[in-house]
Amino acid sequence: MNEAAIIIPHYNDPDRLRRCLSVLVPQVQDQPVEIVVVDNASTVDLSAIKTDFPRVRFLDQPEKGPGPARNLGVVQTTAPRLFFTDSDCVPAPDWVATALAISPTDKITGGPVNTFDEDPPPRSGAQAFETVFAFPFEDYVKRQKFTGTGNLITTRNVFEKTGLFAGGVFEDKDWCLRAGALGFPVVWHPGLIVSHPTRDDFAGLCRKWKSNVRVAYSRNGAGFRDRLRWGARALIVAGSGVLHLGKVARHPLLSRREKLAAGWTLLRLRSMRAVWMIGQLIRRPDMRPEGRLYDDA
C-alpha cells in the first residue's frame, strides 16, 4: 500500500510538467509513494510524457481549475498522506524524502517556494519583481495561517474532515483556513523546498494580478461598508509600491539594473491594481464561474 500520493494538476504546460516529473520520479523509485497527474482537458498531446513516465498515473478532470483537479486526485487515491505540488514547480531533490520524514500527524505543512529564471540574465522587470515578491510563503504560513498548494503536505484525514477545495476562490487559502477553523495547525518547514519559474513579462504579471483582484473582490462583500473598505484597500495598494521600494533595493540577488527594472515594475503594477480595484466599484466585474485557472489566464 502506498504511504503517500503526490497530486499534480496540469493544463497545457507539457514542457514544465516533464521537468517536474523528471525531478520527482527518481525520488519515488524505492518509496511507497505514487505520483498522480490530473489533466484539465488540455489541448496538447501528453502521449509522449505518459510513455516516458510509465510509473506516473494520469487522470482526466474536465471541470476547469486546479481545485477540482486536486479533488479528483485525492478521491482517486487511497494513501493516508497527501503531497501537493504544481506541474510548473520543480521540487528539490530531497522533497519526497523530506515530506516523508515529516511526522504524519494531522496538520498542514508548507515550505519555501523559491524562484528561478527560465531565460538567461539580465532579468526582465517582471522576473526581477517576482524574484523579490512572488512567493512569500513563510509569511503565508506564520502570519496568515495558510500555505499554497504548490508546496503543501497533509493527511487524508485532514482533507476528509475539511472537505474539497472550493472553486471561485483562492482555493488553497480557503481550504487551509477551513482546516484551521477545525483545529488543524498550519506549520512551517524550511527544508521542504520547491522552486517556481518567474513570469518573464509584464503581461503575465497582469494576468496573475487581475485574477487575484477579481477573486478577492468576489469575497469582499457587496454592502455599502464592504465597498468603502474595498475603496480604502485600493488607495492603500496605490501607495504601497513606494513603501516597498526599499525591499527591492536591499535584495541581494538583483543587479543595479535589475533593481531599477523591478522598482519600475512594482510602481506600475501597484498603480494598475488600484485602478482595477476602483473599476470594480464602478462596474460589475467579470466573474468566471469556474474560478481561478492555470497561470491566472
ABEGO torsion letter per residue (X at the ends): XBABBBBBBBBGBAAAAAAAAAAAAAAAAABBBBBBBBBBGBABBAAAAAAABAABBBBBBABBEAAAAAAAAAAABABABBBBBBAABBBBAAAAAAAAABBABBBBBBBBBBBBBABBOBBBAAAAAAAAAABBAAAAAAAAGBBBAABBBBBAAAAAAAEBBBBGBBAAAAAAAAAAAAGBBBBBBAABBBBBBBBABAAAAAAAAAAAAAAAAAAAEABAAAAAAAAAAAAAAAAAAAAAAAAAAABAABBAAAAAAAAAAAAAAAAAAAAAAAAAAABBBBBBAAEBBBGGX
